[in-house]
Amino acid sequence: MADVSIRFNAIKALTACALIGAAGFIGGCADRSMHLRDQGVALYQQHKYPQALTALNAALKYDPTSAEANYYAGMIQYSKHNYDLAAFHFKLTWNADPHYPHVKTALANTYLKMGEPNAAMNFLERDAELTGSIAGRLRVARFYKKIGDLDDARLNYEKAAAMDPRSVRVLMTTAEFLDSVGDRHAAGEYYAKAYRIAPTTPGLVEKMQADGVSIADALSQAATQP
């Protein structure tokens, strides 16, 4: 039903815009959509969610594919536990702009709320493969951890660390996950790698020592590596 409604609204919008254009007001629909979208976002940021949703839905009548209007409409529907509608809007956001901030996490969280963890993970896995990004791989790892699949979480944290073995942030994140599942030895190895790259990283020495790795050990490991 939502797809039919969107298509119907799109036809109405195109018809209205054609009439406006014929009257010499080309771009009027786009201006109206942006005005309503901005109004909706401002109301959302003021926590006036019912009014925000009214403005966003009005904007979507003019431009059903607006990434921003769909994202914020999705966020409001999510907060109302209308997960089917939230997923619908987040998908439209992602289709319009795959790099829109937080939309991948929002859609995956919505799938989980709908009781569809496989859909969430399939979506995130496909995205990580397509983009080849460390951020995407870490997102996959976090969601596997969220659903309690610690083996796949570990696999993906380690994949992320292998993608950029000189990223202290990724090495630390991987080590912290390994600490959380009780593998202090493996965690210590990642902390040692991070130390050899950026020894002054705040809290790093303490984390190493907590896992039984001394500075001398870390430097010794560096000397034995090819």
Residue frames relative to the residue before (quaternion, step in Angstrom):
aa qw qx qy qz dx dy dz
M 1.0000 0.0000 0.0000 0.0000 0.00 0.00 0.00
A 0.6397 0.5315 -0.3385 0.4401 3.60 0.97 -0.81
D 0.6391 0.5277 -0.3320 0.4504 3.61 0.98 -0.82
V 0.6511 0.5143 -0.3113 0.4633 3.56 0.96 -0.90
S 0.6486 0.5265 -0.3147 0.4506 3.56 0.98 -0.88
I 0.6592 0.5076 -0.3130 0.4581 3.57 0.94 -0.89
R 0.6589 0.5024 -0.3192 0.4600 3.58 0.91 -0.88
F 0.6427 0.5211 -0.3218 0.4602 3.57 1.00 -0.84
N 0.6576 0.5003 -0.3028 0.4750 3.58 1.00 -0.85
A 0.6272 0.5348 -0.3384 0.4540 3.57 1.05 -0.74
I 0.6420 0.5126 -0.3216 0.4708 3.59 0.98 -0.85
K 0.6489 0.5089 -0.3172 0.4684 3.58 0.94 -0.86
A 0.6543 0.5202 -0.3168 0.4483 3.57 0.96 -0.89
L 0.6642 0.5038 -0.3057 0.4600 3.56 0.93 -0.90
T 0.6367 0.5252 -0.3235 0.4627 3.56 1.02 -0.80
A 0.6635 0.5021 -0.3022 0.4652 3.54 0.93 -0.95
C 0.6672 0.5031 -0.3080 0.4548 3.56 0.95 -0.89
A 0.6150 0.5429 -0.3497 0.4525 3.57 1.04 -0.71
L 0.6605 0.5020 -0.3043 0.4681 3.57 0.99 -0.83
I 0.6408 0.5174 -0.3191 0.4688 3.52 1.03 -0.84
G 0.6478 0.5225 -0.3136 0.4572 3.56 0.98 -0.90
A 0.6391 0.5266 -0.3266 0.4557 3.56 1.00 -0.82
A 0.6822 0.4725 -0.2803 0.4824 3.55 1.11 -0.61
G 0.6076 -0.6007 0.3426 0.3908 3.57 1.26 0.08
F 0.6154 0.5420 -0.3540 0.4496 3.57 1.22 0.26
I 0.0216 0.8273 -0.5579 0.0626 3.55 0.74 1.12
G 0.7717 0.2958 -0.2541 0.5025 3.52 -0.89 0.97
G 0.4448 0.7145 -0.4512 0.2966 3.58 1.24 -0.09
C 0.6471 0.5209 -0.3259 0.4513 3.58 0.98 -0.81
A 0.6509 0.5119 -0.3174 0.4621 3.57 0.94 -0.87
D 0.6493 0.5124 -0.3159 0.4648 3.57 0.95 -0.85
R 0.6591 0.5076 -0.3057 0.4632 3.56 0.95 -0.90
S 0.6432 0.5237 -0.3202 0.4577 3.59 0.97 -0.87
M 0.6798 0.4872 -0.2982 0.4600 3.59 0.87 -0.94
H 0.6280 0.5362 -0.3380 0.4515 3.58 1.02 -0.79
L 0.6893 0.4692 -0.2787 0.4765 3.58 0.87 -0.95
R 0.6245 0.5359 -0.3357 0.4584 3.58 1.04 -0.78
D 0.6804 0.4830 -0.2932 0.4667 3.58 0.84 -0.97
Q 0.6188 0.5326 -0.3340 0.4710 3.56 1.06 -0.75
G 0.6647 0.5105 -0.2993 0.4560 3.57 0.94 -0.91
V 0.6563 0.5017 -0.3129 0.4686 3.59 0.94 -0.86
A 0.6419 0.5225 -0.3235 0.4586 3.60 0.96 -0.84
L 0.6599 0.4949 -0.3020 0.4778 3.58 0.98 -0.85
Y 0.6102 0.5447 -0.3438 0.4612 3.57 1.06 -0.74
Q 0.6884 0.4853 -0.2818 0.4596 3.57 0.90 -0.93
Q 0.6561 0.4577 -0.2999 0.5196 3.58 1.30 -0.34
H 0.4641 -0.7068 0.4065 0.3462 3.59 1.36 0.13
K 0.4594 0.6374 -0.4737 0.3979 3.57 1.16 0.64
Y 0.0898 -0.8912 0.4427 0.0413 3.50 0.63 1.22
P 0.6486 0.5015 -0.3609 0.4444 3.67 0.84 -0.70
Q 0.6694 0.4816 -0.2976 0.4809 3.59 0.95 -0.89
A 0.6247 0.5420 -0.3368 0.4500 3.58 1.04 -0.77
L 0.6709 0.5018 -0.3061 0.4522 3.57 0.90 -0.91
T 0.6127 0.5441 -0.3477 0.4557 3.58 1.05 -0.72
A 0.6847 0.4759 -0.2857 0.4724 3.59 0.89 -0.92
L 0.6650 0.5079 -0.3099 0.4514 3.59 0.95 -0.84
N 0.6463 0.5050 -0.3212 0.4734 3.57 0.98 -0.80
A 0.6254 0.5228 -0.3366 0.4715 3.58 1.08 -0.71
A 0.6361 0.5240 -0.3242 0.4644 3.59 1.02 -0.79
L 0.6763 0.5087 -0.2890 0.4476 3.56 1.01 -0.85
K 0.5553 0.5768 -0.4042 0.4422 3.59 1.21 -0.27
Y 0.6837 0.4449 -0.2736 0.5096 3.57 1.16 -0.63
D 0.8005 0.0366 0.0091 0.5981 3.59 1.02 -0.79
P 0.1956 -0.8375 0.5007 0.0980 3.60 0.14 1.28
T 0.7032 0.4698 -0.2731 0.4584 3.60 1.18 -0.37
S 0.3504 0.7558 -0.4946 0.2478 3.62 1.22 0.14
A 0.4171 -0.7281 0.4866 0.2429 3.59 -0.59 1.14
E 0.7043 0.4803 -0.2777 0.4429 3.57 0.81 -1.00
A 0.6640 0.4946 -0.3123 0.4658 3.60 0.88 -0.90
N 0.6625 0.4953 -0.3116 0.4676 3.59 0.95 -0.80
Y 0.6325 0.5417 -0.3437 0.4341 3.59 0.96 -0.80
Y 0.7255 0.4299 -0.2640 0.4681 3.57 0.76 -0.98
A 0.5891 0.5322 -0.3706 0.4821 3.58 1.12 -0.56
G 0.6388 0.5267 -0.3159 0.4634 3.58 1.03 -0.79
M 0.6460 0.5257 -0.3215 0.4505 3.57 0.96 -0.84
I 0.6567 0.4941 -0.3132 0.4760 3.58 1.00 -0.80
Q 0.6576 0.4965 -0.3186 0.4685 3.59 0.92 -0.85
Y 0.6086 0.5470 -0.3446 0.4601 3.59 1.08 -0.70
S 0.6757 0.4977 -0.2930 0.4581 3.57 0.92 -0.92
K 0.6821 0.4499 -0.2716 0.5084 3.59 1.24 -0.49
H 0.4688 -0.6988 0.4091 0.3527 3.58 1.35 0.11
N 0.4413 0.6437 -0.4860 0.3934 3.57 1.16 0.58
Y 0.0720 -0.8825 0.4631 0.0395 3.54 0.61 1.17
D 0.5911 0.5610 -0.3761 0.4408 3.60 1.07 -0.60
L 0.6861 0.4657 -0.2778 0.4850 3.57 0.92 -0.93
A 0.6157 0.5432 -0.3479 0.4525 3.57 1.02 -0.77
A 0.6607 0.5033 -0.3052 0.4659 3.59 0.90 -0.93
F 0.6197 0.5554 -0.3335 0.4430 3.57 1.01 -0.85
H 0.7026 0.4578 -0.2689 0.4738 3.59 0.86 -0.96
F 0.6535 0.5096 -0.3270 0.4543 3.59 0.97 -0.79
K 0.6182 0.5334 -0.3468 0.4616 3.60 1.05 -0.69
L 0.6522 0.5044 -0.3181 0.4680 3.58 0.99 -0.82
T 0.6146 0.5333 -0.3417 0.4702 3.58 1.05 -0.73
W 0.6893 0.4857 -0.2833 0.4568 3.57 0.82 -1.02
N 0.6407 0.5202 -0.3262 0.4611 3.58 1.01 -0.76
A 0.6878 0.4768 -0.2783 0.4714 3.58 1.01 -0.83
D 0.7994 -0.0223 0.0646 0.5969 3.58 1.03 -0.84
P 0.2469 -0.8164 0.5033 0.1386 3.62 0.01 1.24
H 0.6978 0.4515 -0.2710 0.4856 3.60 1.22 -0.38
Y 0.3444 0.7462 -0.5106 0.2528 3.60 1.22 0.18
P 0.5466 -0.6673 0.3864 0.3263 3.62 -0.74 1.03
H 0.8809 0.1080 -0.1119 0.4470 3.54 -1.07 0.95
V 0.4865 0.6931 -0.4518 0.2808 3.63 1.13 -0.18
K 0.6284 0.5360 -0.3578 0.4357 3.62 1.00 -0.65
T 0.6519 0.4940 -0.3039 0.4885 3.55 0.98 -0.83
A 0.6457 0.5298 -0.3213 0.4463 3.58 0.96 -0.86
L 0.6772 0.4803 -0.3000 0.4698 3.59 0.90 -0.90
A 0.6520 0.5061 -0.3245 0.4619 3.61 0.92 -0.81
N 0.6441 0.5078 -0.3218 0.4729 3.61 0.97 -0.80
T 0.6369 0.5278 -0.3266 0.4573 3.57 1.03 -0.75
Y 0.6190 0.5291 -0.3381 0.4719 3.58 1.00 -0.79
L 0.6475 0.5124 -0.3263 0.4601 3.59 0.95 -0.82
K 0.6495 0.5112 -0.3144 0.4669 3.58 0.98 -0.82
M 0.6665 0.4832 -0.2870 0.4898 3.57 1.16 -0.62
G 0.4966 -0.6686 0.4202 0.3603 3.58 1.28 -0.04
E 0.5717 0.5803 -0.3744 0.4430 3.57 1.17 0.64
P 0.0349 -0.8406 0.5404 0.0124 3.63 0.51 1.13
N 0.6152 0.5488 -0.3626 0.4346 3.61 1.04 -0.64
A 0.6328 0.5205 -0.3284 0.4699 3.57 1.02 -0.79
A 0.6352 0.5323 -0.3269 0.4542 3.58 0.99 -0.84
M 0.7301 0.4395 -0.2574 0.4555 3.55 0.77 -1.03
N 0.6113 0.5381 -0.3583 0.4565 3.60 1.05 -0.65
F 0.6398 0.5247 -0.3165 0.4639 3.56 1.01 -0.86
L 0.7076 0.4649 -0.2690 0.4592 3.58 0.81 -1.00
E 0.6301 0.5264 -0.3345 0.4625 3.60 1.03 -0.75
R 0.6533 0.5076 -0.3197 0.4619 3.60 0.92 -0.87
D 0.6547 0.5151 -0.3138 0.4556 3.55 0.94 -0.89
A 0.6626 0.5079 -0.3127 0.4530 3.60 0.91 -0.89
E 0.6505 0.5072 -0.3139 0.4702 3.58 1.03 -0.76
L 0.6853 0.5001 -0.2871 0.4448 3.56 0.91 -0.94
T 0.7430 0.4084 -0.2280 0.4787 3.57 0.88 -0.92
G 0.2419 -0.7932 0.5220 0.1997 3.58 1.10 -0.64
S 0.4687 0.7065 -0.4194 0.3243 3.58 1.20 0.45
I 0.5566 -0.5923 0.4680 0.3469 3.54 -1.17 0.63
A 0.6185 0.5525 -0.3455 0.4392 3.59 1.00 -0.82
G 0.6574 0.5055 -0.3081 0.4662 3.57 0.98 -0.83
R 0.6635 0.4992 -0.3112 0.4623 3.58 0.96 -0.82
L 0.6438 0.5049 -0.3208 0.4772 3.59 1.03 -0.74
R 0.6092 0.5461 -0.3484 0.4574 3.57 1.08 -0.71
V 0.6235 0.5259 -0.3265 0.4776 3.56 1.01 -0.83
A 0.6597 0.5200 -0.3065 0.4477 3.57 0.89 -0.95
R 0.6635 0.5107 -0.3094 0.4508 3.59 0.89 -0.92
F 0.6948 0.4682 -0.2934 0.4605 3.58 0.91 -0.82
Y 0.5935 0.5244 -0.3830 0.4755 3.59 1.06 -0.53
K 0.6335 0.5109 -0.3310 0.4776 3.58 1.02 -0.76
K 0.6419 0.5484 -0.3226 0.4281 3.57 0.97 -0.87
I 0.7430 0.3808 -0.2306 0.4998 3.59 0.96 -0.80
G 0.5980 -0.6326 0.3333 0.3620 3.57 1.28 0.22
D 0.5187 0.6047 -0.4315 0.4232 3.59 1.24 0.27
L 0.1136 -0.8629 0.4903 0.0455 3.55 0.32 1.29
D 0.5943 0.5659 -0.3746 0.4316 3.60 1.10 -0.55
D 0.7020 0.4337 -0.2735 0.4944 3.59 0.87 -0.92
A 0.5763 0.5619 -0.3801 0.4558 3.58 1.13 -0.55
R 0.6635 0.5032 -0.3016 0.4643 3.57 0.88 -0.95
L 0.6345 0.5438 -0.3304 0.4387 3.56 0.89 -0.92
N 0.7275 0.4426 -0.2490 0.4613 3.58 0.89 -0.92
Y 0.5863 0.5282 -0.3805 0.4821 3.61 1.10 -0.50
E 0.6835 0.4801 -0.2909 0.4666 3.57 0.91 -0.88
K 0.5943 0.5431 -0.3598 0.4716 3.59 1.11 -0.61
A 0.6500 0.5187 -0.3145 0.4577 3.58 0.95 -0.91
A 0.6614 0.5038 -0.3090 0.4618 3.58 0.95 -0.88
A 0.6585 0.5037 -0.3132 0.4632 3.59 1.04 -0.71
M 0.5988 0.5825 -0.3611 0.4145 3.60 1.14 -0.56
D 0.7842 0.0117 -0.0113 0.6203 3.58 1.14 -0.62
P 0.1405 -0.8558 0.4933 0.0674 3.58 0.26 1.25
R 0.6784 0.4514 -0.3092 0.4902 3.61 1.23 0.00
S 0.4947 0.6287 -0.4493 0.3976 3.57 1.22 0.31
V 0.3443 -0.7611 0.5139 0.1950 3.57 -0.36 1.23
R 0.6229 0.5539 -0.3465 0.4301 3.58 0.99 -0.80
V 0.6967 0.4589 -0.2811 0.4744 3.58 0.88 -0.92
L 0.6262 0.5310 -0.3364 0.4612 3.59 1.01 -0.75
M 0.6631 0.4976 -0.2986 0.4727 3.57 0.96 -0.87
T 0.6460 0.5231 -0.3204 0.4544 3.58 0.94 -0.87
T 0.6554 0.5043 -0.3035 0.4732 3.57 0.99 -0.87
A 0.6518 0.5150 -0.3098 0.4626 3.57 0.94 -0.88
E 0.6582 0.5129 -0.3148 0.4523 3.59 0.94 -0.87
F 0.6183 0.5185 -0.3504 0.4755 3.59 1.06 -0.67
L 0.6680 0.5060 -0.3058 0.4518 3.57 0.88 -0.95
D 0.5995 0.5349 -0.3479 0.4831 3.57 1.10 -0.65
S 0.6739 0.5247 -0.3007 0.4245 3.57 0.91 -0.94
V 0.7256 0.3788 -0.2457 0.5193 3.61 1.16 -0.50
G 0.6202 -0.6257 0.3091 0.3582 3.56 1.27 0.35
D 0.5502 0.5877 -0.4194 0.4194 3.61 1.21 0.24
R 0.1099 -0.8491 0.5154 0.0358 3.55 0.36 1.28
H 0.6106 0.5623 -0.3624 0.4239 3.59 1.04 -0.66
A 0.6899 0.4593 -0.2796 0.4847 3.59 0.84 -0.98
A 0.6179 0.5399 -0.3429 0.4573 3.57 1.03 -0.79
G 0.6496 0.5366 -0.3130 0.4384 3.57 0.94 -0.90
E 0.6277 0.5378 -0.3406 0.4481 3.57 1.04 -0.72
Y 0.6685 0.4803 -0.3025 0.4806 3.58 1.00 -0.79
Y 0.6230 0.5175 -0.3488 0.4717 3.59 1.03 -0.72
A 0.6384 0.5286 -0.3306 0.4512 3.59 0.99 -0.79
K 0.6280 0.5222 -0.3343 0.4703 3.59 1.01 -0.78
A 0.6519 0.5089 -0.3126 0.4672 3.57 0.97 -0.87
Y 0.6400 0.5385 -0.3291 0.4383 3.58 0.99 -0.83
R 0.6640 0.5154 -0.3131 0.4421 3.57 0.94 -0.84
I 0.6781 0.4612 -0.2853 0.4961 3.59 1.19 -0.45
A 0.8091 -0.0045 0.0629 0.5843 3.59 0.87 -0.99
P 0.1418 -0.8619 0.4816 0.0717 3.59 0.36 1.22
T 0.6889 0.4779 -0.2968 0.4571 3.60 1.15 -0.43
T 0.3123 0.7555 -0.5177 0.2524 3.60 1.21 0.27
P 0.4957 -0.6867 0.4335 0.3078 3.63 -0.66 1.06
G 0.8437 0.1905 -0.1648 0.4739 3.55 -0.95 0.97
L 0.4954 0.6976 -0.4223 0.2992 3.59 1.21 -0.27
V 0.6625 0.5072 -0.3250 0.4451 3.62 0.82 -0.92
E 0.6448 0.5241 -0.3239 0.4523 3.58 0.99 -0.83
K 0.6558 0.5016 -0.3115 0.4705 3.59 0.98 -0.81
M 0.6184 0.5364 -0.3369 0.4651 3.58 1.03 -0.76
Q 0.6995 0.4808 -0.2767 0.4505 3.53 0.80 -1.03
A 0.6178 0.5466 -0.3409 0.4510 3.58 1.09 -0.69
D 0.7264 0.3854 -0.2286 0.5211 3.56 1.17 -0.58
G 0.6052 -0.6253 0.3302 0.3656 3.57 1.25 0.38
V 0.5520 0.5852 -0.4079 0.4318 3.58 1.20 0.47
S 0.2110 -0.7777 0.5805 0.1164 3.58 -0.71 1.04
I 0.6561 -0.4865 0.3862 0.4285 3.54 -1.27 0.27
A 0.6330 0.5333 -0.3311 0.4531 3.58 1.00 -0.82
D 0.6295 0.5315 -0.3279 0.4623 3.58 1.02 -0.81
A 0.6601 0.5181 -0.3090 0.4475 3.56 0.90 -0.97
L 0.6903 0.4712 -0.2817 0.4713 3.58 0.91 -0.89
S 0.6131 0.5507 -0.3355 0.4565 3.55 1.13 -0.68
Q 0.6298 0.5274 -0.3230 0.4699 3.56 1.03 -0.85
A 0.6336 0.5343 -0.3340 0.4489 3.58 1.00 -0.80
A 0.6742 0.5146 -0.3015 0.4356 3.57 0.95 -0.86
T 0.7102 0.4579 -0.2632 0.4656 3.59 1.13 -0.63
Q 0.5840 0.5815 -0.3780 0.4218 3.57 1.25 -0.19
P 0.5286 -0.6480 0.4351 0.3339 3.61 -1.02 0.74
